[in-house]
Amino acid sequence: MLVAALAAAAAAALVLWLRLPPRTEAEARARVLRLRPAPSDLNLVVVTLDTLRADRLGCYGFRGVETPHIDGLAREGVLFEQMTATVPLTFPSHASMFTGLLPPHHGVRDNGGFFLEDGKTTLAERLKAAGYATGAFVAAWVLESRWGLAQGFDRYSDKFDLSQYKVLSLGTVQKRGDEVMSDALSWLDTVKDRRFFAWVHLYDPHTPYDPPDPFRSRYPNQPYLGEVAYTDQVVGRLLDYLRASGLLDRTVVVLTADHGESLGDHGEGTHAFFIYDATTHVPLIVRTPWGLRGRSRAQASGVDLLPTVLDLLGQPPQEGIDGRSLARAVLVPGADLGHLAYSETYFTRYHFGWQHLRSLRDGAMKFVEAPHPELYDLARDPGETKNIYKANSKRGEEMRSALEALVEKGGEAAPQRQALDPETLQRLAALGYVGNVANVDPKAVLPDPKDKIGLFSLMNQAKTAAQDERLDEAVARMRKVLEQDPNIMDAWLTLGNWLGKTKRVEEAIEAYKKALSLKPDDEVAMLNLANAYRSRGKTDDALAALEIFKGALKVNPKNPQAWFQLATLYLDMEREQDAEDTFREALESNTKMGAAWNALGALAYQRRDLDEAERLIRRGLELEPDVRTGRFNLARILEDKGRLDEAERLYREELETYPDHGRAHFNLAQIHRQRGDRKGYLVQLRRGVEQAPQFGPCYLYLAREELNEGRLEEAADLARRGLEAEAGSPLAPLGHYVLADVFSRQGQEARSRDEVSKARRLEAALRGHRPAL
């Protein structure tokens, strides 16, 4: 009896001990190590949902959307009610989550132009060193491996089909959630017998909101909610897989978001501009195999993710970071941790020349450091509508001091990117591009974004008009923006793009120059300026702009896409050696860039070095199986080597992926013709006309066939359409000869002679012309 009583007492004491919050992080780690299954045997899955504000989930009290899978995960784990993102931007926020460092200490302050340096230790690096298989599956181009987050991952799935986008930007290039999840589940199948760390990033709630059915119809006029519901379904696929595979019983699952979405709160439509809770209050759910459940009111921060999961996996803590483990609250959700959460946005400084914002949140109060400082009582005013700083300035200044202490603890990294070299700046000055520079002294006080929200809204109205193809209206609205504030670099750049689309090239050139006067190292402005010069036939000016662009890239070399674009421009200007050198620069930045290998192969093909061309192109296809023109270029090589069956198969594969590839249609038609398959030849030419309407040769060859059949009107129509697409190409004389023959048969001899003259003049002008790649 005594033994039983002692055992019961010991058990009761253990239960009581487990229910009491650990007093320190070390005590929490010790308690985790006693749990079974052993933490060192567990897997880790981290799901980050882009642009998901916490208060749009059922488990956070929202009733306007169905999120059963995420809500179910919350019931099985610990939900943190006060989780704060460090930055309302995708890349900087993820950099904080996976390094445990605040933006001033990891140095990533914006999407694009900033890189997570190799010297920063990531969660993937820690777990890979501990023997975990590591895989990442990202849905947004802004998280491409070149920016630095791939450190430590065995597999980093970040390939995007850029061909489907008319305009490339970091924010719009993405993959649908189901595509990302299928990729992730396939990888999990290969590592499920090992310890693994999987990161799955879903981007669907980000603009543009375009949920698939049935979610579009379930949430009419609420596309954001439709995207949230769709994302929940995708998360459900992952949870179902983990359950069905028996992995959930030995896996820690963490679900969070990088930032939220304003949805009109505080006058902001999306995110990045302000750091109110609409864009920084995000979900955090931690599910463990140990049955730990509940809701925690403890203040949490994005930087806390890394130290928390290290503790839950029984790994040694990471020294020298800003984040603090939440394991005490995972063990006992009622634990009061006393943590603080820092947030910032430098978006307004870099893109508009307005003041950056920083904030500190302690769960009860929130301080926003701005030219007009703000303080909010979150319990009484969760929407942050009543600034109480003036009446509570002492508390506000105490929080400002605490904010500065957090930032200074690690030594603040400079928020600017590396400056251009003096030679490049002199070139810019000589061309009249340098005036005010947007990257001003980081200590300088700029306009308060609160005072500029109306102007920001006007910019967004202009962009909406452009999206709806009302470009004249968009241009007029953006000019009004610039009348009020001529120092907004992004506005000049966007205006230049719109002016270029409306064929007002000289005005576009001036807009790009204005943009470069504010931000001399902007690669997009330089590239667009060079393109604009080239379109006007200003070759010398275009080359000067390209040399400046190259100088800027040497300062910021980790941008293979920019090197690739520069190389393509050199190619268009028939500077093959410069193009080849620059494609190789792209590969120095990213050796896995299949498009650059393919381009080098195309150059080798042009030199008639077929074996080297085949080697290079096959290398590109190994890295990027769907790289545009890859299979087309390989088909050309095999066709030249007499391997027509293989060439035909590759042309067809190219067209399955890129049906608008006119030259693939044309070359495939010629294979049919060589074989005497006239029907197949004509069918392929017609497909080229239908699916690649901007490619002239299919029109012109089909016009000749219609002429031979005596269908004069059809022949004339096809010839005119072909000439419209190919006015100055080596094939253009064929179009004029077809028209000449049509007119001659119709008895219009004068018009016939005129077309013959046009054809002969064009042939004379084209003698010695080298076809482009």
C-alpha positions in Angstrom: 0.0 0.0 0.0 2.8 2.4 1.0 4.6 1.7 -2.3 1.4 2.3 -4.3 0.7 5.5 -2.3 4.3 6.8 -3.0 3.9 5.9 -6.7 0.6 7.7 -6.9 2.1 10.7 -5.1 5.1 10.7 -7.5 2.7 10.5 -10.5 0.6 13.4 -9.2 3.8 15.5 -8.6 4.9 14.8 -12.1 1.5 15.9 -13.5 1.7 19.0 -11.4 5.2 19.7 -12.5 4.3 19.3 -16.2 1.4 21.7 -15.8 3.6 24.4 -14.2 5.2 26.7 -16.7 9.0 26.2 -17.0 10.7 29.2 -15.4 13.5 29.4 -18.0 14.2 28.4 -21.5 16.8 25.9 -20.3 14.2 24.3 -18.0 11.8 24.0 -21.0 14.5 22.3 -23.0 15.1 19.8 -20.2 11.4 19.1 -20.0 11.1 18.5 -23.7 14.0 16.0 -23.6 11.9 13.8 -21.3 9.0 13.6 -23.7 8.3 10.5 -25.8 8.6 10.0 -28.7 12.1 11.5 -28.2 12.4 15.0 -29.8 15.6 14.0 -31.5 13.6 11.3 -33.5 11.1 13.8 -34.8 10.6 15.3 -38.3 9.8 19.0 -38.9 7.3 20.4 -41.4 7.0 24.2 -41.6 4.2 25.7 -43.7 4.4 29.4 -44.5 1.2 30.9 -46.0 2.0 34.1 -47.8 -0.2 37.2 -47.2 -2.5 35.6 -44.6 -3.7 37.8 -41.8 -4.6 36.0 -38.7 -8.1 37.3 -38.3 -9.2 35.7 -41.6 -9.1 32.2 -40.2 -11.8 30.4 -38.3 -9.5 29.4 -35.5 -8.8 33.1 -34.9 -12.5 33.9 -34.6 -13.4 34.7 -38.2 -16.7 33.3 -39.4 -16.7 34.5 -43.0 -14.6 31.7 -44.5 -14.3 27.9 -44.1 -10.8 26.8 -43.1 -11.5 23.3 -41.6 -8.0 21.9 -42.1 -6.1 24.8 -40.5 -8.7 25.0 -37.7 -8.3 21.3 -37.1 -4.6 21.7 -36.8 -5.1 24.4 -34.3 -7.3 22.2 -32.2 -4.6 19.5 -32.1 -1.8 21.9 -31.2 -1.0 25.3 -29.6 -2.3 28.4 -31.2 -0.4 31.7 -30.5 -2.9 34.5 -30.5 -0.3 37.3 -30.7 2.2 36.4 -33.4 3.9 39.3 -35.2 5.8 39.3 -38.5 9.1 41.2 -38.6 8.4 42.8 -42.0 5.2 42.9 -44.2 7.3 41.6 -47.1 7.9 38.0 -48.2 11.7 37.6 -48.4 12.8 39.7 -45.4 10.1 38.1 -43.2 11.2 34.6 -44.2 14.9 35.5 -43.7 14.0 36.4 -40.1 12.0 33.2 -39.5 14.8 31.0 -40.8 17.8 32.8 -39.1 16.2 34.0 -35.9 17.6 37.5 -36.7 15.8 40.8 -37.0 16.2 42.6 -40.4 18.8 45.1 -39.1 20.9 42.1 -38.2 20.4 39.8 -41.2 20.5 42.8 -43.6 17.5 41.9 -45.8 15.3 45.0 -45.9 13.2 44.6 -49.0 12.2 42.2 -51.7 14.8 42.4 -54.5 18.3 43.9 -54.4 19.0 42.3 -51.0 20.6 38.9 -50.3 20.9 36.7 -47.3 24.6 36.3 -47.0 26.3 32.9 -46.7 27.6 33.9 -43.3 24.2 33.8 -41.7 23.2 30.4 -40.3 19.8 29.1 -41.3 17.5 26.5 -39.8 18.1 24.3 -42.8 21.8 24.4 -42.2 21.4 23.5 -38.6 19.2 20.5 -39.3 21.2 19.3 -42.3 24.2 19.3 -40.0 22.2 17.2 -37.6 21.5 14.6 -40.2 18.1 15.7 -41.5 17.1 15.5 -45.2 16.1 19.0 -46.1 13.7 20.2 -48.8 12.0 23.5 -49.6 9.1 24.1 -52.0 8.4 27.8 -52.8 5.6 29.3 -54.7 7.0 32.8 -55.4 9.8 34.1 -57.6 10.8 36.5 -54.8 12.0 33.4 -52.8 14.1 32.1 -55.7 17.4 30.4 -54.5 19.6 33.3 -55.7 18.4 35.5 -52.9 20.1 33.3 -50.3 17.4 31.2 -48.5 18.4 28.0 -50.2 21.3 27.6 -47.7 21.2 24.2 -46.1 18.5 22.6 -48.3 19.3 19.4 -50.2 16.4 20.2 -52.5 15.2 23.7 -53.2 12.3 23.7 -55.7 12.1 27.2 -57.2 11.6 26.7 -60.9 9.1 29.1 -62.6 7.7 29.2 -66.1 8.5 32.8 -66.9 7.2 32.5 -70.5 3.5 32.9 -69.3 4.1 36.4 -68.0 4.0 39.4 -70.3 5.6 41.6 -67.7 8.0 40.1 -65.1 8.0 41.4 -61.5 8.9 39.8 -58.2 5.4 40.0 -56.9 3.5 38.4 -59.8 5.6 35.3 -60.7 4.1 32.4 -58.7 3.0 28.8 -58.7 -0.5 27.6 -57.7 -0.6 25.9 -54.3 -1.5 22.5 -55.6 1.5 22.4 -57.9 3.8 23.3 -55.0 2.2 20.7 -52.7 2.4 17.9 -55.3 6.1 18.6 -55.6 6.5 18.6 -51.8 4.6 15.4 -51.4 6.6 13.6 -54.1 9.8 14.6 -52.2 8.4 13.5 -48.9 7.8 10.1 -50.4 11.5 9.7 -51.0 12.6 10.7 -47.5 9.8 9.5 -45.3 12.1 6.7 -43.8 14.6 9.3 -42.7 14.4 12.3 -40.4 13.4 15.2 -42.6 12.8 19.0 -42.5 10.3 20.2 -45.2 9.4 23.8 -45.8 6.3 24.4 -47.9 5.5 27.9 -49.0 2.0 28.7 -50.4 1.5 32.1 -52.2 -2.2 32.0 -53.2 -3.6 34.7 -50.8 -1.2 37.2 -52.4 -2.4 39.5 -55.2 -3.7 39.0 -57.8 -6.5 37.2 -56.0 -7.7 34.6 -58.4 -9.1 31.5 -56.6 -9.9 28.5 -58.6 -13.5 27.1 -58.6 -15.3 26.1 -56.5 -13.8 28.7 -54.2 -14.3 31.5 -56.7 -18.1 30.8 -56.8 -18.3 30.1 -53.0 -16.9 33.6 -52.2 -18.3 35.9 -54.9 -16.8 39.4 -54.8 -14.5 38.2 -52.0 -11.6 36.7 -54.0 -9.1 37.1 -51.0 -11.3 34.8 -48.9 -11.6 32.4 -51.8 -7.8 32.2 -51.9 -7.7 31.6 -48.2 -10.2 28.8 -48.5 -8.3 27.2 -51.4 -5.1 27.4 -49.4 -6.7 25.6 -46.5 -7.6 22.8 -48.9 -4.0 22.6 -50.1 -2.8 22.5 -46.5 -5.3 19.6 -46.0 -3.6 17.6 -48.6 -0.3 17.8 -46.6 -2.0 16.9 -43.3 -3.9 14.0 -45.0 -0.6 12.7 -46.4 1.2 12.9 -43.0 -1.7 11.0 -41.4 -2.0 8.3 -44.1 1.8 7.8 -44.1 1.9 7.4 -40.3 4.3 10.4 -40.1 2.1 12.8 -38.1 2.9 10.8 -34.9 6.6 11.7 -35.3 6.5 15.1 -36.9 6.3 18.6 -35.5 4.1 20.7 -37.8 4.4 24.5 -37.6 2.0 26.7 -39.6 2.5 30.5 -39.9 2.5 33.4 -42.3 5.1 35.8 -43.5 2.7 38.8 -43.3 -0.9 39.8 -43.6 -3.0 42.0 -45.9 -4.5 45.4 -45.2 -7.7 44.9 -47.3 -8.4 48.6 -47.1 -7.6 49.1 -43.4 -5.8 52.4 -42.7 -6.2 53.2 -46.4 -3.8 50.5 -47.6 -5.1 47.9 -50.1 -2.4 45.2 -49.8 0.8 45.3 -47.7 4.3 46.6 -47.3 3.3 50.3 -46.8 2.3 50.3 -43.1 3.1 48.0 -40.1 -0.3 47.9 -38.4 -1.6 44.6 -37.2 -3.5 44.1 -40.5 -0.2 43.3 -42.2 1.9 42.1 -39.2 -0.5 40.0 -37.0 -0.2 36.5 -38.5 -1.2 33.0 -37.4 1.2 30.6 -35.6 0.1 27.1 -34.8 2.5 24.5 -33.4 1.4 20.8 -33.4 3.5 18.2 -31.7 3.1 14.5 -31.4 2.9 14.9 -27.6 -0.7 16.1 -27.4 0.2 19.6 -26.2 -2.8 21.8 -26.9 -4.2 25.2 -26.0 -4.1 28.9 -26.9 -1.3 31.2 -25.8 -1.6 34.9 -25.3 2.2 35.3 -25.2 3.7 37.8 -27.5 5.5 35.9 -30.3 7.7 37.1 -33.2 8.8 35.7 -36.5 12.4 35.5 -35.2 11.2 33.1 -32.5 10.5 30.3 -35.0 14.1 29.0 -35.3 14.9 28.8 -31.5 11.5 27.2 -30.8 11.8 24.4 -33.3 15.4 23.7 -32.3 14.1 23.2 -28.7 11.2 21.0 -29.8 13.6 18.8 -31.8 16.1 18.5 -29.0 18.8 20.4 -30.8 21.3 22.7 -29.1 20.2 26.4 -29.1 21.6 28.8 -31.7 23.8 31.4 -30.2 23.8 35.1 -31.1 20.3 35.4 -32.5 17.4 37.8 -31.6 14.7 35.2 -31.4 13.7 33.6 -28.1 12.2 30.1 -27.8 8.4 29.7 -27.3 8.8 26.2 -26.0 7.7 27.3 -22.5 4.3 28.3 -24.0 4.1 25.2 -26.2 4.5 23.1 -23.0 2.1 25.2 -20.9 0.1 27.7 -23.1 -0.7 29.9 -20.1 3.0 30.7 -19.6 3.7 34.5 -19.6 6.9 34.9 -21.5 7.4 38.7 -21.5 8.6 38.7 -25.1 8.7 41.8 -27.4 8.1 41.9 -31.2 9.9 44.2 -33.6 8.6 45.1 -37.0 9.8 47.4 -39.8 9.1 48.4 -43.4 11.7 50.2 -45.5 9.5 49.8 -48.5 8.4 53.4 -48.3 11.9 54.7 -48.2 13.3 52.6 -51.1 10.4 52.9 -53.5 8.9 56.4 -52.8 11.5 58.3 -50.8 9.3 58.5 -47.7 10.2 57.6 -44.2 10.6 54.0 -43.1 8.6 52.7 -40.2 9.6 50.6 -37.1 7.5 49.3 -34.3 7.6 47.4 -31.0 4.7 45.3 -29.7 4.5 43.8 -26.2 1.1 42.1 -26.4 -0.6 45.0 -24.6 0.7 48.1 -26.3 2.2 48.9 -29.7 4.6 51.8 -30.5 5.2 52.9 -34.1 8.3 55.0 -34.7 7.4 57.6 -37.4 7.8 61.3 -37.9 4.5 61.5 -36.1 4.9 58.7 -33.5 2.1 56.4 -32.6 1.0 54.4 -29.6 -1.9 52.0 -29.4 -3.7 50.2 -26.5 -4.3 46.9 -28.2 -6.8 45.6 -25.7 -9.1 48.6 -26.1 -8.3 49.4 -29.7 -7.3 46.3 -31.6 -7.8 48.0 -34.9 -5.2 50.7 -34.0 -7.5 53.6 -34.8 -6.8 55.8 -31.8 -3.3 57.1 -31.4 -2.7 57.7 -27.7 1.0 58.8 -27.9 0.4 62.4 -26.9 -1.4 61.4 -23.7 1.1 58.6 -23.0 4.4 59.9 -24.3 6.4 58.5 -21.4 5.2 55.0 -22.2 5.8 55.6 -25.8 9.4 56.8 -25.3 10.1 53.8 -23.0 9.0 51.5 -25.9 11.2 53.6 -28.3 14.2 53.0 -26.1 13.4 49.3 -25.9 13.1 49.2 -29.7 16.5 50.9 -30.1 18.0 48.4 -27.6 16.8 45.5 -29.7 18.2 47.0 -32.9 21.6 48.0 -31.4 22.1 44.6 -29.7 23.5 43.1 -32.8 25.0 46.2 -34.5 22.7 47.6 -37.1 23.4 46.6 -40.7 23.3 49.5 -43.2 19.9 49.5 -44.9 21.3 50.6 -48.2 22.7 48.3 -50.9 26.3 48.7 -52.0 26.9 51.9 -53.9 27.9 52.1 -57.6 31.5 52.5 -58.4 32.8 56.0 -59.3 33.3 55.1 -63.0 29.7 54.0 -63.4 28.4 57.1 -61.6 30.5 59.3 -63.9 29.0 57.6 -66.9 25.6 58.2 -65.5 26.4 61.8 -64.8 27.7 62.3 -68.3 24.4 61.1 -69.8 22.4 63.3 -67.4 20.9 60.6 -65.3 22.1 61.5 -61.8 20.2 64.0 -59.6 18.7 63.2 -56.2 19.3 59.7 -55.0 16.5 57.8 -53.3 18.9 55.9 -51.0 19.5 58.9 -48.8 21.2 59.0 -45.4 19.3 56.3 -43.3 19.2 58.8 -40.4 17.5 61.5 -42.5 13.8 62.2 -41.7 11.6 61.9 -44.7 7.9 62.5 -45.2 5.6 60.4 -42.9 3.8 57.7 -45.0 0.6 58.5 -43.1 0.7 61.9 -44.8 1.2 60.3 -48.2 -1.5 57.6 -48.2 -3.7 59.6 -50.5 -0.9 59.9 -53.0 -0.2 56.2 -52.6 -3.9 55.5 -53.3 -3.7 57.6 -56.5 -0.8 55.5 -57.7 -2.8 52.3 -57.1 -5.7 53.8 -59.0 -3.3 54.4 -61.9 -2.1 50.8 -61.7 -5.6 49.5 -61.7 -6.4 51.5 -64.8 -3.3 50.0 -66.5 -4.3 46.5 -65.5 -7.7 47.2 -67.2 -5.8 48.3 -70.4 -6.8 52.0 -69.9 -3.3 53.1 -70.4 -4.0 56.7 -71.3 -5.9 57.1 -68.0 -3.1 55.4 -66.2 -0.5 57.7 -67.6 -2.6 60.8 -66.7 -3.1 59.6 -63.1 0.6 58.8 -62.6 1.6 62.2 -64.0 -0.7 63.8 -61.3 1.2 61.7 -58.7 4.5 63.0 -60.0 3.2 66.6 -60.1 2.6 66.3 -56.3 5.9 64.4 -55.6 8.5 64.2 -58.3 10.9 62.1 -56.2 9.0 58.8 -56.4 11.4 56.5 -58.4 8.8 53.7 -58.8 6.3 56.2 -60.3 8.8 57.3 -63.0 9.7 53.7 -63.8 6.1 52.6 -64.1 5.2 55.7 -66.1 8.1 54.8 -68.5 6.7 51.3 -69.0 3.2 52.6 -69.8 4.5 55.2 -72.2 6.6 52.5 -74.0 3.5 50.4 -74.4 1.6 53.3 -76.0 4.5 53.9 -78.4 5.5 57.2 -76.8 9.1 56.1 -76.7 10.8 59.5 -76.4 8.6 60.3 -73.3 9.4 56.8 -71.9 13.1 57.5 -72.3 12.8 60.7 -70.3 10.8 58.8 -67.6 13.5 56.2 -67.3 16.2 58.9 -67.0 14.2 60.5 -64.2 14.0 57.1 -62.4 17.7 56.6 -62.7 18.4 60.1 -61.4 16.7 59.0 -58.2 18.1 55.4 -58.1 21.2 55.1 -60.3 21.7 51.4 -59.7 18.2 50.2 -60.6 18.6 47.3 -63.0 15.1 47.4 -64.4 15.2 51.1 -65.3 18.6 50.6 -67.0 17.4 47.6 -69.0 14.2 49.3 -70.1 16.1 52.4 -71.0 18.5 50.4 -73.2 15.5 48.7 -74.8 13.8 52.0 -75.5 16.9 53.4 -77.1 17.3 50.3 -79.3 13.6 50.5 -80.4 14.3 54.0 -81.7 17.4 52.9 -83.6 19.7 54.8 -81.2 22.4 52.1 -81.1 25.1 54.2 -79.6 22.9 55.4 -76.8 21.6 51.8 -76.2 25.2 50.5 -75.9 26.1 53.3 -73.5 23.1 52.4 -71.3 24.1 48.7 -71.5 27.6 49.4 -70.3 26.2 51.3 -67.3 23.8 48.4 -66.7 26.8 46.0 -66.8 28.6 48.3 -64.3 25.6 48.1 -61.9 25.5 44.3 -62.2 29.1 44.0 -61.2 28.2 45.8 -57.9 25.2 43.5 -57.4 26.4 40.3 -59.3 24.0 37.8 -57.7 21.3 38.5 -60.3 21.5 35.9 -63.0 18.2 37.0 -64.6 19.6 40.5 -65.1 22.8 39.1 -66.6 20.7 36.9 -68.9 18.6 39.9 -70.0 21.7 41.9 -70.7 23.2 39.0 -72.8 20.0 38.8 -74.8 20.2 42.5 -75.6 23.8 42.1 -76.8 22.6 39.2 -78.9 19.8 41.3 -80.5 22.4 43.9 -81.3 24.6 41.2 -83.0 27.4 41.5 -80.5 27.8 37.7 -80.1 31.0 37.7 -78.1 29.6 40.2 -75.5 26.5 38.0 -75.4 28.5 34.9 -74.8 30.6 36.5 -72.1 27.5 37.8 -70.4 25.6 34.5 -70.5 28.7 33.0 -68.7 28.4 35.8 -66.1 24.8 34.7 -65.6 26.1 31.1 -64.9 28.6 32.4 -62.4 25.7 33.8 -60.5 23.6 30.6 -60.9 25.2 27.5 -62.4 21.8 25.9 -62.5 20.3 28.4 -64.9 19.2 26.2 -67.8 18.2 29.1 -70.0 21.8 30.4 -70.0 23.2 27.0 -70.9 20.6 26.8 -73.7 21.6 30.2 -75.0 25.3 29.3 -75.1 24.3 26.1 -77.0 22.4 28.3 -79.5 25.5 30.4 -80.0 27.6 27.3 -80.6 25.0 26.1 -83.1 25.4 29.3 -85.0 29.1 28.7 -85.2 28.2 25.3 -86.6 29.9 23.5 -83.6 27.1 21.0 -83.4 28.6 18.7 -80.9 29.4 21.4 -78.4 26.0 23.0 -79.1 24.3 19.6 -78.3 26.3 19.2 -75.1 25.4 22.7 -73.8 21.7 22.4 -74.7 21.4 19.0 -73.1 22.9 20.4 -69.9 20.3 23.2 -70.0 17.5 20.7 -70.4 18.8 18.6 -67.5 18.6 21.6 -65.2 15.3 23.0 -66.6 13.5 20.4 -68.7 10.9 22.9 -69.8 13.3 25.8 -70.6 11.8 27.7 -73.6 13.5 26.9 -76.9 15.6 24.1 -75.3 14.0 21.2 -77.1 13.6 23.4 -80.2 17.4 24.1 -80.3 18.2 20.4 -79.7 15.8 19.5 -82.5 17.6 21.8 -84.9 20.9 20.2 -84.1 19.6 16.7 -84.6 17.8 17.7 -87.8 21.2 18.9 -89.1 22.7 15.6 -88.1 20.0 13.8 -90.2 18.2 12.4 -87.1 14.8 13.5 -88.3 12.6 11.2 -86.2 14.2 12.5 -83.0 14.0 16.1 -84.2 10.3 15.7 -85.0 9.6 14.4 -81.5 11.5 17.3 -79.9 9.7 19.9 -82.0 6.4 18.3 -80.9 7.4 18.4 -77.3 8.4 22.0 -77.6 5.0 22.8 -79.0 3.2 20.9 -76.3 4.7 23.3 -73.7 4.9 26.4 -75.9 2.3 26.2 -78.6 3.0 29.9 -79.5 6.6 29.0 -80.7 6.2 29.8 -84.4 9.6 28.6 -85.5 8.9 25.2 -84.1 5.7 25.0 -86.1 7.6 26.1 -89.2 10.5 23.7 -88.8 8.1 20.8 -88.1 6.2 21.7 -91.3 9.5 21.5 -93.2 10.1 18.0 -91.9 6.7 17.0 -93.3 7.6 18.6 -96.6 10.9 16.8 -96.8 9.1 13.5 -96.4 6.6 14.3 -99.1 3.8 14.7 -96.6 2.0 17.7 -98.2 -1.1 17.3 -96.0 1.0 17.3 -92.8 3.0 20.2 -94.1 -0.1 22.4 -94.7 -1.7 21.3 -91.4 1.4 22.4 -89.4 1.7 25.8 -91.3 -2.0 26.4 -90.4 -1.4 25.6 -86.8 1.5 28.0 -86.8 -0.8 30.8 -88.2 -3.4 30.0 -85.5 -1.2 29.5 -82.5 1.7 31.9 -83.3 0.1 34.9 -84.9 3.1 37.1 -84.5 5.4 34.7 -86.5 5.4 35.6 -90.2 7.0 32.7 -92.1 4.0 30.4 -91.6 1.8 33.0 -93.2 4.2 33.6 -96.1 4.7 29.9 -97.0 1.0 29.2 -96.6 0.3 32.2 -98.9 2.6 30.6 -101.5 0.6 27.4 -101.3 -2.7 29.1 -101.6 -1.4 31.0 -104.6 -0.3 27.7 -106.3 -3.9 26.4 -105.7 -5.3 29.5 -107.4 -7.0 30.9 -104.2 -5.9 34.5 -104.8 -7.8 36.3 -102.1 -6.6 33.9 -99.4 -3.0 34.1 -100.7 -3.1 37.9 -100.7 -4.6 38.0 -97.1 -1.9 35.6 -95.8 0.9 37.5 -97.5 -0.2 40.8 -96.0 -0.5 39.4 -92.5 2.9 37.7 -92.9 4.5 41.0 -94.0 2.9 42.8 -91.1 4.7 40.4 -88.8 7.9 40.1 -90.8 8.3 43.4 -92.5 12.1 43.5 -92.5 13.1 39.8 -92.3 14.9 37.8 -94.9 11.6 36.0 -95.7 9.7 39.3 -96.3 10.5 39.4 -100.1 8.5 36.2 -100.5 5.4 38.1 -99.3 5.9 40.8 -101.9 6.4 38.3 -104.7 3.2 36.5 -103.7 1.3 39.8 -103.9 3.0 40.6 -107.2 1.8 37.3 -108.6 -1.7 37.8 -107.3 -1.9 41.3 -108.8 -0.5 40.1 -112.1 -3.2 37.3 -112.3 -5.8 39.9 -111.6 -4.6 42.2 -114.4 -3.2 44.9 -112.0 0.2 45.1 -113.6 1.2 48.4 -112.1 0.6 47.1 -108.6 2.4 43.9 -109.5 5.5 45.8 -110.7 5.4 47.8 -107.5 5.5 44.7 -105.3 8.4 43.2 -107.3 10.3 46.5 -106.8 9.7 46.3 -103.1 10.9 42.7 -103.0 14.1 43.5 -104.9 14.9 46.6 -102.8 14.4 44.5 -99.7 16.6 41.7 -101.0 19.4 44.2 -101.7 19.1 45.7 -98.3 19.2 42.2 -96.7 22.2 40.9 -98.6 24.8 39.9 -96.0 22.2 39.9 -93.2 23.0 37.3 -90.6 19.8 35.6 -89.2 19.3 36.0 -85.5 19.4 33.0 -83.2 
